[in-house]
Amino acid sequence: MPGALSHLRICDFTGQLAGAGATRFLGAFGAQVIRIEDPVMQGRWDILRGMPPYVDERRGGNLGGAFNNHNVEKLGITLNLRTEKGKEILRQLIAVSDCVTENFAAGVLDRWGFTYEAMKAIRPGIVYVSNCGFGHVGPYSRFKTWGPIVQAVSGLTFSSGLSGQPPAGWGYSYMDHTGAYYMAIAILAALRHRNVTGEGQHVDLACVQAGATLNGPALLDFTVNGRRTRREGSPDANRSPYPAMAPHGIYPTDGDDNWVAIACRDDDDWRSLCAIVGQPWTAELRFATTTGRLANEDDLDDYIAAWTAAHDRFALARDLREAGVPASAVQRPGERIDEDADTAAWGLWPAVHHSEMGTVRVDGLPVHASETDWRIERSAPCLGEDNDLVYGEVLGFAPAAIAALREEGVI
Amino acid sequence: MSANGPLAGIRVIELCDEKGAFAGKLLADMGAEVVKVEHPAGDPTRAYGPFLEDQPGPERSLWFWHYNTSKLGVTLDIDQPEGQVLFRRLVAGADILIESEPPGRLATLGLDYADLQPANPGLIMVSITPFGRDGPRSHEPATDLTLAANGGFAWMNGYDDHSLPPVRGGGHQAYHTGAHFAVMSALTAILARDAGAPGQLIDVNINAALNVTTEAGSYTWLVNQGTVQRQTGRHAGVSPSMPSQVRCADGRYVNTGIPPRRGADFTNLIEWMTTLGLLDEFPLLPLLELGVLRDRIDLSRIAEDAEVREIFGAGRQAFEFVASRIPAYDFFIGGQQRGFQVGIIYPPEELFDDPHFVARGWPVEVDHPELGKSFTYPGAPISFGAAPWRIARRAPLLGEDNAQVWSDLGLTAAEIAGFRARGVL
């Protein structure tokens, strides 16, 4: 059976993670993603091309580990859009594509002459999805962002901290991943709309707007009850005032920087925990109910932390789970990737063969579809790797014509 | 311009707790007809806070309000045989069933994909579970917190001071991440079906979703077995990086982003400090002026070139100095107007008043006729040009749409009343 999306062609200008992550998902499900790069800048529109991590001491634009991870299952072509010929070739490509995607700063595609209206004239029904931090419209549309700035402005950095401490934020670009997920949703939803109505559209995705919706109940607590997250003792991302759970936290265990997460969802979980702890304080009446435990959470957490500190995090989490209490070691990357039975059984880390990097494992997808499942076998393209394939088979150029374009610096 | 959303015409049955309700909301706000199936006693999340005026009650949960906008609500006890019959009838007319029941439960009830699909060959069923439907850890108990610990979020979030615990990340992002993949894969299956594929079963594993939503955490290990370490307010890294979070004069925080690197950046910085009247107070001004003379700071030479180090460091310190002397919002706007990638660390509630979010129509009013009031909700995550995202209605009251949904399936009023009397609805 063909891939779920193998009937779709994406004319793809995305890069980094916030854009590349979206077309990666589509490519893994079979969409033909044609990634366009600039031959003059050697593809460095996407700074990840040459950025760490690296497999060895070699450096170069085809050797960036993050780039390889984010661009599997895509075709890579070069096209010089400073040239008229380059623009004409882009028009030909748009004419046979379902969707144009990009995450440039606002206005880049417009300045090349490829406004939504222009693309629609080339290909009626075209779906154009742009993704940038603040979007293409609004007072901040010229502002610059990357993941940490998106997270800061959208409220996600603030809501991720501990009581009495400054914001901890996110130790990675959560909103580059998640912005990519919203971009994929936008592409798929707009294509569905096109399938039904024949109508294309420009989707103006702003990552900050997607991020802003991700603190929902706290936002309503403000608009309905007037309660701010910025107040004494708040926020504390390791606690759970709603849904009401206590104990609910990340506690130290034996060893250096070793931690365990424990969540008691209700009084049954609490009694199961108490049976394992077996210390007198667990019988204190003030801890008998969730309400009581939440009201005395500082003391409760001190007791729990003193108890967990002597235990091995994996053994403790296993014992708690076997008693029905949600618990997990805070896993290091190597532990969750190489030692977690779940990710191994899932096939979460497929290996791809890259012509310069060799065999490298990459992120898989966390879904399996019974009929048209994803497949990740192909590495990210080296610069211009698929020029012959795309210009020859997709656009029908003769080999001599492709050679001439190369000669003229168009591709 | 359609008023119905891009997913108009897609019929979804949602049987989800807090793990999947967000996926249903995303589909419903984009125009799908989503019928939320609750036990007659009410979905457990109706007991989740915060509550309207802090008074608990099944129609007062702001959690439930948020996660169930635009959905129709019906009640059904699928543990009763009659309820199972009705569930099959409901799903027979659906495009998508999205569920987050414990693995194996629906099979026990005769309501799993194999039971439902024969009557509806195009059915797309999406299961959202902590560890997949049938993996080695499928039956382990888990919550948003323990998934964040297991799946890699927590290891990367926290503080420079490692005596403080790692941080989950606020806002139930483990569940959100599972929900995002549920929506992406459900729509993928819809497009496949549009192109001729049959219906299918989609297994969404939240733990796996987190594992592949950790950026450098995973790929650094996969590429060269490096382990990133958490740092306050910035990327966890194999090697430590300089702080980028500053408390401003008004007590709010900013992310100072990327310090000046080009001569023009230093020119803009000096102009900014002059405008603010702060230039004379900054002792490292001569280094900023040296920065102006450089086309670009070559950061690859920072280790061996002391002057590069001093100039770059002075730019960073100037950012910290300016931030500490002005309100966070002024730092954000003033910096961005000068081309610096800086950001205010907004408390979420302050977004409702931000001019950019207001201009883009993000705050939306949602009518609650049962209360005679309307409230402001967080609006569109995605700005569609045609067929806009919208909240069609506030979350359903318990069983609010029983009459409509069940009568559309051909039940008479008397039959519906009978099922209600027997506790099936």
HADDOCK unambig.tbl for C-alpha pairs under 7 A between the chains (distance, minus, plus):
assign (segid A and resid 4 and name CA) (segid B and resid 188 and name CA) 6.63 0.50 0.50
assign (segid A and resid 4 and name CA) (segid B and resid 189 and name CA) 6.58 0.50 0.50
assign (segid A and resid 4 and name CA) (segid B and resid 192 and name CA) 4.65 0.50 0.50
assign (segid A and resid 5 and name CA) (segid B and resid 192 and name CA) 5.95 0.50 0.50
assign (segid A and resid 53 and name CA) (segid B and resid 220 and name CA) 5.80 0.50 0.50
assign (segid A and resid 53 and name CA) (segid B and resid 223 and name CA) 6.53 0.50 0.50
assign (segid A and resid 54 and name CA) (segid B and resid 223 and name CA) 6.51 0.50 0.50
assign (segid A and resid 54 and name CA) (segid B and resid 224 and name CA) 6.82 0.50 0.50
assign (segid A and resid 55 and name CA) (segid B and resid 223 and name CA) 5.56 0.50 0.50
assign (segid A and resid 55 and name CA) (segid B and resid 224 and name CA) 5.60 0.50 0.50
assign (segid A and resid 65 and name CA) (segid B and resid 223 and name CA) 6.31 0.50 0.50
assign (segid A and resid 66 and name CA) (segid B and resid 219 and name CA) 6.52 0.50 0.50
assign (segid A and resid 138 and name CA) (segid B and resid 356 and name CA) 5.42 0.50 0.50
assign (segid A and resid 138 and name CA) (segid B and resid 359 and name CA) 5.76 0.50 0.50
assign (segid A and resid 138 and name CA) (segid B and resid 360 and name CA) 6.13 0.50 0.50
assign (segid A and resid 139 and name CA) (segid B and resid 356 and name CA) 5.37 0.50 0.50
assign (segid A and resid 140 and name CA) (segid B and resid 356 and name CA) 6.09 0.50 0.50
assign (segid A and resid 143 and name CA) (segid B and resid 336 and name CA) 5.66 0.50 0.50
assign (segid A and resid 144 and name CA) (segid B and resid 341 and name CA) 5.27 0.50 0.50
assign (segid A and resid 145 and name CA) (segid B and resid 341 and name CA) 5.61 0.50 0.50
assign (segid A and resid 148 and name CA) (segid B and resid 234 and name CA) 6.93 0.50 0.50
assign (segid A and resid 149 and name CA) (segid B and resid 255 and name CA) 6.72 0.50 0.50
assign (segid A and resid 149 and name CA) (segid B and resid 342 and name CA) 6.36 0.50 0.50
assign (segid A and resid 149 and name CA) (segid B and resid 343 and name CA) 5.11 0.50 0.50
assign (segid A and resid 152 and name CA) (segid B and resid 255 and name CA) 6.86 0.50 0.50
assign (segid A and resid 152 and name CA) (segid B and resid 343 and name CA) 6.03 0.50 0.50
assign (segid A and resid 152 and name CA) (segid B and resid 344 and name CA) 5.96 0.50 0.50
assign (segid A and resid 152 and name CA) (segid B and resid 345 and name CA) 4.23 0.50 0.50
assign (segid A and resid 152 and name CA) (segid B and resid 346 and name CA) 6.25 0.50 0.50
assign (segid A and resid 153 and name CA) (segid B and resid 343 and name CA) 5.92 0.50 0.50
assign (segid A and resid 153 and name CA) (segid B and resid 344 and name CA) 5.51 0.50 0.50
assign (segid A and resid 153 and name CA) (segid B and resid 345 and name CA) 5.41 0.50 0.50
assign (segid A and resid 153 and name CA) (segid B and resid 346 and name CA) 5.39 0.50 0.50
assign (segid A and resid 154 and name CA) (segid B and resid 346 and name CA) 6.66 0.50 0.50
assign (segid A and resid 154 and name CA) (segid B and resid 348 and name CA) 6.72 0.50 0.50
assign (segid A and resid 155 and name CA) (segid B and resid 345 and name CA) 6.55 0.50 0.50
assign (segid A and resid 155 and name CA) (segid B and resid 346 and name CA) 4.99 0.50 0.50
assign (segid A and resid 155 and name CA) (segid B and resid 347 and name CA) 5.26 0.50 0.50
assign (segid A and resid 155 and name CA) (segid B and resid 348 and name CA) 4.21 0.50 0.50
assign (segid A and resid 156 and name CA) (segid B and resid 170 and name CA) 6.79 0.50 0.50
assign (segid A and resid 157 and name CA) (segid B and resid 345 and name CA) 6.40 0.50 0.50
assign (segid A and resid 158 and name CA) (segid B and resid 345 and name CA) 6.01 0.50 0.50
assign (segid A and resid 158 and name CA) (segid B and resid 346 and name CA) 6.37 0.50 0.50
assign (segid A and resid 158 and name CA) (segid B and resid 347 and name CA) 5.56 0.50 0.50
assign (segid A and resid 159 and name CA) (segid B and resid 170 and name CA) 4.84 0.50 0.50
assign (segid A and resid 159 and name CA) (segid B and resid 171 and name CA) 6.94 0.50 0.50
assign (segid A and resid 160 and name CA) (segid B and resid 167 and name CA) 6.98 0.50 0.50
assign (segid A and resid 160 and name CA) (segid B and resid 169 and name CA) 4.49 0.50 0.50
assign (segid A and resid 160 and name CA) (segid B and resid 170 and name CA) 4.40 0.50 0.50
assign (segid A and resid 161 and name CA) (segid B and resid 167 and name CA) 6.55 0.50 0.50
assign (segid A and resid 167 and name CA) (segid B and resid 233 and name CA) 6.57 0.50 0.50
assign (segid A and resid 168 and name CA) (segid B and resid 157 and name CA) 6.63 0.50 0.50
assign (segid A and resid 168 and name CA) (segid B and resid 158 and name CA) 4.97 0.50 0.50
assign (segid A and resid 168 and name CA) (segid B and resid 159 and name CA) 5.89 0.50 0.50
assign (segid A and resid 168 and name CA) (segid B and resid 232 and name CA) 5.15 0.50 0.50
assign (segid A and resid 168 and name CA) (segid B and resid 233 and name CA) 4.77 0.50 0.50
assign (segid A and resid 169 and name CA) (segid B and resid 157 and name CA) 6.65 0.50 0.50
assign (segid A and resid 169 and name CA) (segid B and resid 233 and name CA) 4.67 0.50 0.50
assign (segid A and resid 169 and name CA) (segid B and resid 234 and name CA) 7.00 0.50 0.50
assign (segid A and resid 170 and name CA) (segid B and resid 157 and name CA) 5.14 0.50 0.50
assign (segid A and resid 170 and name CA) (segid B and resid 169 and name CA) 6.73 0.50 0.50
assign (segid A and resid 170 and name CA) (segid B and resid 233 and name CA) 6.41 0.50 0.50
assign (segid A and resid 170 and name CA) (segid B and resid 234 and name CA) 6.68 0.50 0.50
assign (segid A and resid 171 and name CA) (segid B and resid 156 and name CA) 4.84 0.50 0.50
assign (segid A and resid 171 and name CA) (segid B and resid 157 and name CA) 4.63 0.50 0.50
assign (segid A and resid 171 and name CA) (segid B and resid 230 and name CA) 6.08 0.50 0.50
assign (segid A and resid 171 and name CA) (segid B and resid 231 and name CA) 6.75 0.50 0.50
assign (segid A and resid 171 and name CA) (segid B and resid 233 and name CA) 6.77 0.50 0.50
assign (segid A and resid 171 and name CA) (segid B and resid 234 and name CA) 5.41 0.50 0.50
assign (segid A and resid 171 and name CA) (segid B and resid 235 and name CA) 4.21 0.50 0.50
assign (segid A and resid 171 and name CA) (segid B and resid 236 and name CA) 4.74 0.50 0.50
assign (segid A and resid 172 and name CA) (segid B and resid 214 and name CA) 6.68 0.50 0.50
assign (segid A and resid 172 and name CA) (segid B and resid 215 and name CA) 6.28 0.50 0.50
assign (segid A and resid 172 and name CA) (segid B and resid 234 and name CA) 6.97 0.50 0.50
assign (segid A and resid 172 and name CA) (segid B and resid 235 and name CA) 4.65 0.50 0.50
assign (segid A and resid 172 and name CA) (segid B and resid 236 and name CA) 6.34 0.50 0.50
assign (segid A and resid 173 and name CA) (segid B and resid 215 and name CA) 6.70 0.50 0.50
assign (segid A and resid 174 and name CA) (segid B and resid 213 and name CA) 6.96 0.50 0.50
assign (segid A and resid 177 and name CA) (segid B and resid 213 and name CA) 6.06 0.50 0.50
assign (segid A and resid 181 and name CA) (segid B and resid 180 and name CA) 6.49 0.50 0.50
assign (segid A and resid 184 and name CA) (segid B and resid 184 and name CA) 6.68 0.50 0.50
assign (segid A and resid 185 and name CA) (segid B and resid 184 and name CA) 5.49 0.50 0.50
assign (segid A and resid 186 and name CA) (segid B and resid 382 and name CA) 6.93 0.50 0.50
assign (segid A and resid 188 and name CA) (segid B and resid 187 and name CA) 6.12 0.50 0.50
assign (segid A and resid 188 and name CA) (segid B and resid 188 and name CA) 6.78 0.50 0.50
assign (segid A and resid 189 and name CA) (segid B and resid 6 and name CA) 5.81 0.50 0.50
assign (segid A and resid 189 and name CA) (segid B and resid 7 and name CA) 6.39 0.50 0.50
assign (segid A and resid 189 and name CA) (segid B and resid 187 and name CA) 6.95 0.50 0.50
assign (segid A and resid 190 and name CA) (segid B and resid 6 and name CA) 6.13 0.50 0.50
assign (segid A and resid 192 and name CA) (segid B and resid 6 and name CA) 6.95 0.50 0.50
assign (segid A and resid 192 and name CA) (segid B and resid 7 and name CA) 6.92 0.50 0.50
assign (segid A and resid 192 and name CA) (segid B and resid 191 and name CA) 6.52 0.50 0.50
assign (segid A and resid 193 and name CA) (segid B and resid 6 and name CA) 4.87 0.50 0.50
assign (segid A and resid 193 and name CA) (segid B and resid 7 and name CA) 6.47 0.50 0.50
assign (segid A and resid 201 and name CA) (segid B and resid 385 and name CA) 5.53 0.50 0.50
assign (segid A and resid 201 and name CA) (segid B and resid 386 and name CA) 5.76 0.50 0.50
assign (segid A and resid 202 and name CA) (segid B and resid 384 and name CA) 6.76 0.50 0.50
assign (segid A and resid 202 and name CA) (segid B and resid 385 and name CA) 5.19 0.50 0.50
assign (segid A and resid 203 and name CA) (segid B and resid 383 and name CA) 5.84 0.50 0.50
assign (segid A and resid 203 and name CA) (segid B and resid 384 and name CA) 4.52 0.50 0.50
assign (segid A and resid 203 and name CA) (segid B and resid 385 and name CA) 5.33 0.50 0.50
assign (segid A and resid 204 and name CA) (segid B and resid 383 and name CA) 5.37 0.50 0.50
assign (segid A and resid 204 and name CA) (segid B and resid 384 and name CA) 6.47 0.50 0.50
assign (segid A and resid 205 and name CA) (segid B and resid 382 and name CA) 5.36 0.50 0.50
assign (segid A and resid 205 and name CA) (segid B and resid 383 and name CA) 5.79 0.50 0.50
assign (segid A and resid 209 and name CA) (segid B and resid 381 and name CA) 5.20 0.50 0.50
assign (segid A and resid 210 and name CA) (segid B and resid 381 and name CA) 3.95 0.50 0.50
assign (segid A and resid 210 and name CA) (segid B and resid 382 and name CA) 6.44 0.50 0.50
assign (segid A and resid 213 and name CA) (segid B and resid 378 and name CA) 5.73 0.50 0.50
assign (segid A and resid 213 and name CA) (segid B and resid 381 and name CA) 6.30 0.50 0.50
assign (segid A and resid 214 and name CA) (segid B and resid 171 and name CA) 6.28 0.50 0.50
assign (segid A and resid 215 and name CA) (segid B and resid 171 and name CA) 4.90 0.50 0.50
assign (segid A and resid 215 and name CA) (segid B and resid 348 and name CA) 6.99 0.50 0.50
assign (segid A and resid 216 and name CA) (segid B and resid 66 and name CA) 6.07 0.50 0.50
assign (segid A and resid 216 and name CA) (segid B and resid 378 and name CA) 6.92 0.50 0.50
assign (segid A and resid 217 and name CA) (segid B and resid 50 and name CA) 6.94 0.50 0.50
assign (segid A and resid 217 and name CA) (segid B and resid 62 and name CA) 5.90 0.50 0.50
assign (segid A and resid 217 and name CA) (segid B and resid 63 and name CA) 5.04 0.50 0.50
assign (segid A and resid 217 and name CA) (segid B and resid 66 and name CA) 6.12 0.50 0.50
assign (segid A and resid 219 and name CA) (segid B and resid 348 and name CA) 6.58 0.50 0.50
assign (segid A and resid 219 and name CA) (segid B and resid 349 and name CA) 5.59 0.50 0.50
assign (segid A and resid 220 and name CA) (segid B and resid 62 and name CA) 6.32 0.50 0.50
assign (segid A and resid 220 and name CA) (segid B and resid 377 and name CA) 6.46 0.50 0.50
assign (segid A and resid 221 and name CA) (segid B and resid 50 and name CA) 6.25 0.50 0.50
assign (segid A and resid 221 and name CA) (segid B and resid 62 and name CA) 6.97 0.50 0.50
assign (segid A and resid 222 and name CA) (segid B and resid 349 and name CA) 6.24 0.50 0.50
assign (segid A and resid 223 and name CA) (segid B and resid 375 and name CA) 6.67 0.50 0.50
assign (segid A and resid 223 and name CA) (segid B and resid 376 and name CA) 5.88 0.50 0.50
assign (segid A and resid 224 and name CA) (segid B and resid 52 and name CA) 6.71 0.50 0.50
assign (segid A and resid 224 and name CA) (segid B and resid 375 and name CA) 6.39 0.50 0.50
assign (segid A and resid 225 and name CA) (segid B and resid 52 and name CA) 6.62 0.50 0.50
assign (segid A and resid 225 and name CA) (segid B and resid 53 and name CA) 5.87 0.50 0.50
assign (segid A and resid 228 and name CA) (segid B and resid 349 and name CA) 6.47 0.50 0.50
assign (segid A and resid 229 and name CA) (segid B and resid 347 and name CA) 6.52 0.50 0.50
assign (segid A and resid 230 and name CA) (segid B and resid 347 and name CA) 6.19 0.50 0.50
assign (segid A and resid 237 and name CA) (segid B and resid 167 and name CA) 6.56 0.50 0.50
assign (segid A and resid 237 and name CA) (segid B and resid 168 and name CA) 5.98 0.50 0.50
assign (segid A and resid 237 and name CA) (segid B and resid 169 and name CA) 5.79 0.50 0.50
assign (segid A and resid 237 and name CA) (segid B and resid 170 and name CA) 4.77 0.50 0.50
assign (segid A and resid 238 and name CA) (segid B and resid 167 and name CA) 6.12 0.50 0.50
assign (segid A and resid 238 and name CA) (segid B and resid 168 and name CA) 5.67 0.50 0.50
assign (segid A and resid 242 and name CA) (segid B and resid 48 and name CA) 5.78 0.50 0.50
assign (segid A and resid 242 and name CA) (segid B and resid 49 and name CA) 5.03 0.50 0.50
assign (segid A and resid 242 and name CA) (segid B and resid 50 and name CA) 6.49 0.50 0.50
assign (segid A and resid 243 and name CA) (segid B and resid 48 and name CA) 4.87 0.50 0.50
assign (segid A and resid 243 and name CA) (segid B and resid 49 and name CA) 6.10 0.50 0.50
assign (segid A and resid 250 and name CA) (segid B and resid 165 and name CA) 6.16 0.50 0.50
assign (segid A and resid 250 and name CA) (segid B and resid 166 and name CA) 6.98 0.50 0.50
assign (segid A and resid 251 and name CA) (segid B and resid 165 and name CA) 6.76 0.50 0.50
assign (segid A and resid 257 and name CA) (segid B and resid 162 and name CA) 6.73 0.50 0.50
assign (segid A and resid 261 and name CA) (segid B and resid 145 and name CA) 6.84 0.50 0.50
assign (segid A and resid 261 and name CA) (segid B and resid 146 and name CA) 5.55 0.50 0.50
assign (segid A and resid 261 and name CA) (segid B and resid 149 and name CA) 6.26 0.50 0.50
assign (segid A and resid 262 and name CA) (segid B and resid 146 and name CA) 6.63 0.50 0.50
assign (segid A and resid 321 and name CA) (segid B and resid 140 and name CA) 6.49 0.50 0.50
assign (segid A and resid 321 and name CA) (segid B and resid 141 and name CA) 6.36 0.50 0.50
assign (segid A and resid 324 and name CA) (segid B and resid 141 and name CA) 6.20 0.50 0.50
assign (segid A and resid 325 and name CA) (segid B and resid 141 and name CA) 6.44 0.50 0.50
assign (segid A and resid 326 and name CA) (segid B and resid 141 and name CA) 4.85 0.50 0.50
assign (segid A and resid 326 and name CA) (segid B and resid 142 and name CA) 4.68 0.50 0.50
assign (segid A and resid 326 and name CA) (segid B and resid 143 and name CA) 6.43 0.50 0.50
assign (segid A and resid 326 and name CA) (segid B and resid 146 and name CA) 6.45 0.50 0.50
assign (segid A and resid 327 and name CA) (segid B and resid 142 and name CA) 6.87 0.50 0.50
assign (segid A and resid 327 and name CA) (segid B and resid 146 and name CA) 5.51 0.50 0.50
assign (segid A and resid 328 and name CA) (segid B and resid 146 and name CA) 5.25 0.50 0.50
assign (segid A and resid 328 and name CA) (segid B and resid 149 and name CA) 6.09 0.50 0.50
assign (segid A and resid 328 and name CA) (segid B and resid 150 and name CA) 5.62 0.50 0.50
assign (segid A and resid 329 and name CA) (segid B and resid 149 and name CA) 6.27 0.50 0.50
assign (segid A and resid 329 and name CA) (segid B and resid 150 and name CA) 6.18 0.50 0.50
assign (segid A and resid 330 and name CA) (segid B and resid 149 and name CA) 4.36 0.50 0.50
assign (segid A and resid 330 and name CA) (segid B and resid 150 and name CA) 5.68 0.50 0.50
assign (segid A and resid 330 and name CA) (segid B and resid 154 and name CA) 6.48 0.50 0.50
assign (segid A and resid 330 and name CA) (segid B and resid 155 and name CA) 6.00 0.50 0.50
assign (segid A and resid 331 and name CA) (segid B and resid 149 and name CA) 6.29 0.50 0.50
assign (segid A and resid 331 and name CA) (segid B and resid 150 and name CA) 5.48 0.50 0.50
assign (segid A and resid 331 and name CA) (segid B and resid 152 and name CA) 6.18 0.50 0.50
assign (segid A and resid 331 and name CA) (segid B and resid 155 and name CA) 6.49 0.50 0.50
assign (segid A and resid 332 and name CA) (segid B and resid 152 and name CA) 6.81 0.50 0.50
assign (segid A and resid 332 and name CA) (segid B and resid 155 and name CA) 6.15 0.50 0.50
assign (segid A and resid 333 and name CA) (segid B and resid 152 and name CA) 6.54 0.50 0.50
assign (segid A and resid 333 and name CA) (segid B and resid 217 and name CA) 6.10 0.50 0.50
assign (segid A and resid 333 and name CA) (segid B and resid 218 and name CA) 5.98 0.50 0.50
assign (segid A and resid 333 and name CA) (segid B and resid 221 and name CA) 6.48 0.50 0.50
assign (segid A and resid 333 and name CA) (segid B and resid 227 and name CA) 6.51 0.50 0.50
assign (segid A and resid 334 and name CA) (segid B and resid 221 and name CA) 6.34 0.50 0.50
assign (segid A and resid 336 and name CA) (segid B and resid 151 and name CA) 6.69 0.50 0.50
assign (segid A and resid 341 and name CA) (segid B and resid 136 and name CA) 6.47 0.50 0.50
assign (segid A and resid 342 and name CA) (segid B and resid 131 and name CA) 6.67 0.50 0.50
assign (segid A and resid 342 and name CA) (segid B and resid 135 and name CA) 6.20 0.50 0.50
assign (segid A and resid 342 and name CA) (segid B and resid 136 and name CA) 6.02 0.50 0.50
assign (segid A and resid 342 and name CA) (segid B and resid 137 and name CA) 6.01 0.50 0.50
assign (segid A and resid 343 and name CA) (segid B and resid 208 and name CA) 6.26 0.50 0.50
assign (segid A and resid 345 and name CA) (segid B and resid 135 and name CA) 6.61 0.50 0.50
assign (segid A and resid 348 and name CA) (segid B and resid 208 and name CA) 6.98 0.50 0.50
assign (segid A and resid 360 and name CA) (segid B and resid 223 and name CA) 6.39 0.50 0.50
assign (segid A and resid 361 and name CA) (segid B and resid 222 and name CA) 5.65 0.50 0.50
assign (segid A and resid 362 and name CA) (segid B and resid 219 and name CA) 6.72 0.50 0.50
assign (segid A and resid 362 and name CA) (segid B and resid 222 and name CA) 6.61 0.50 0.50
assign (segid A and resid 363 and name CA) (segid B and resid 212 and name CA) 5.55 0.50 0.50
assign (segid A and resid 364 and name CA) (segid B and resid 212 and name CA) 6.99 0.50 0.50
assign (segid A and resid 366 and name CA) (segid B and resid 204 and name CA) 6.04 0.50 0.50
assign (segid A and resid 366 and name CA) (segid B and resid 205 and name CA) 5.48 0.50 0.50
assign (segid A and resid 366 and name CA) (segid B and resid 208 and name CA) 4.78 0.50 0.50
assign (segid A and resid 366 and name CA) (segid B and resid 209 and name CA) 4.82 0.50 0.50
assign (segid A and resid 367 and name CA) (segid B and resid 202 and name CA) 6.58 0.50 0.50
assign (segid A and resid 367 and name CA) (segid B and resid 203 and name CA) 5.35 0.50 0.50
assign (segid A and resid 367 and name CA) (segid B and resid 204 and name CA) 4.49 0.50 0.50
assign (segid A and resid 367 and name CA) (segid B and resid 205 and name CA) 6.20 0.50 0.50
assign (segid A and resid 368 and name CA) (segid B and resid 202 and name CA) 5.57 0.50 0.50
assign (segid A and resid 368 and name CA) (segid B and resid 203 and name CA) 5.15 0.50 0.50
assign (segid A and resid 368 and name CA) (segid B and resid 204 and name CA) 6.80 0.50 0.50
assign (segid A and resid 369 and name CA) (segid B and resid 200 and name CA) 6.60 0.50 0.50
assign (segid A and resid 369 and name CA) (segid B and resid 201 and name CA) 5.79 0.50 0.50
assign (segid A and resid 369 and name CA) (segid B and resid 202 and name CA) 4.44 0.50 0.50
assign (segid A and resid 369 and name CA) (segid B and resid 203 and name CA) 6.49 0.50 0.50
assign (segid A and resid 370 and name CA) (segid B and resid 200 and name CA) 5.56 0.50 0.50
assign (segid A and resid 370 and name CA) (segid B and resid 201 and name CA) 5.25 0.50 0.50
assign (segid A and resid 370 and name CA) (segid B and resid 202 and name CA) 6.33 0.50 0.50
assign (segid A and resid 371 and name CA) (segid B and resid 200 and name CA) 5.81 0.50 0.50
